[in-house]
Amino acid sequence: MKTLTFILSLLGLALLTAITAWLGVGHVLSAMQRIGVSGFAALVLAQLVIDGGLGVAWFASCPELGLIRTIAARAVRDAAGNCLPFSQLGGMAIGIRATCGGVGRYGKRVSIHWPEAVSTNIVDITTEVLGQIAFILVALLCLLGHQGAGRFIWPVIGGMGFLAIGITGFIWTQQRGGAAVSRFANFFGKHIAESWRDSLIDNMDLFQARLDALWARPGRIALGAGLHFLCWIGSAGITWLAFTLLGAHLSFPSAIAIEGVVCGIMSASFLVPASLGVQEAAYVTLGIIFGIDAKISLGLSLLRRGRDIAIGIPVIAAWQILEMRRLRREQTTLYTAKESAAYSKNNPSKRAS
């Protein structure tokens, strides 16, 4: 898996380099300069609003985690997937670790165990995909009628069909496939620290019970999926804003069509870290269909990456600081417990009294 991810990363980087060379670096930079500092700040602010909405969607499905925890953990999960050289699985591992710490439902700093963190992340990802499927359906409706769009419609429909079948099987597995969930936990355990892996595998019954409890609330699952759908619509709004700032004339339904097809393509390329090269090729190709200069489309993709870095790097840095403090507290607590046990062992009379 690591070798495949590395090879796909190199291919994606080569594709990005080829597209940039074909369009000309100077022309692309010139297109990006149209947006200005204030325009870039507006894109970052709009994305922060969407990121907060993603945390709210997670909270709607898993309110026991607390709103602050879901917003923060979701930000860390996305930052790791966007900025670090990991596939989405690696970003999920860091996001689960971030879920374990943080502020709980009533504003108190309460740590949770791996089984609960993994189960809630799985449910959040599931509801996001459900919202994504609905968003892609709307995008396809917006795509109909555009000249040259036919080459995308059937592949996207086929991909969405596979996505729907896959998520249906994934939901069934979470609810009734105890053995399959155990295999997933063992597979996922290969990508995390040994102590965390042992904790997850040793608590498989608790893990399955937590999943069952989450899926026993269909109303909350539906609410989470609906809020994720609204966040996908919001992401299309950011695409429309970016194209407008770059000087392109694009209607909002066309922005939904572009964003929906791009997100479907990027979902299919989940093994490529940050969809390197895939995102750029998708934006350029779709932009041509809607009459947008390829240089502007590539500029939009690069601005999107710049926006993700501008948000992701501070988020990862802040999480690293909090994680180091958390580990230091855990080591201090463990050291104190060992000292207390050693003292009690060496002073039996004190212990008896």
MOUR-V618560 format. One record per run of one state. SS is the DSSP state (a for helix, b for strand, c for the rest). FROM is the first residue (numbers start at 1). TO is the last residue. If there is no record, write none. Layout:
BEGIN
SS & FROM & TO
SS & FROM & TO
END
This chain:
BEGIN
c & 1 & 1
a & 2 & 23
c & 24 & 24
a & 25 & 33
c & 34 & 35
a & 36 & 61
c & 62 & 62
a & 63 & 65
c & 66 & 66
a & 67 & 83
c & 84 & 87
a & 88 & 100
c & 101 & 102
b & 103 & 103
c & 104 & 108
b & 109 & 109
c & 110 & 113
a & 114 & 143
c & 144 & 149
a & 150 & 176
c & 177 & 177
a & 178 & 189
c & 190 & 193
a & 194 & 202
c & 203 & 203
a & 204 & 215
c & 216 & 217
a & 218 & 245
c & 246 & 251
a & 252 & 268
c & 269 & 272
a & 273 & 275
c & 276 & 277
a & 278 & 289
c & 290 & 293
a & 294 & 346
c & 347 & 347
a & 348 & 352
c & 353 & 353
END
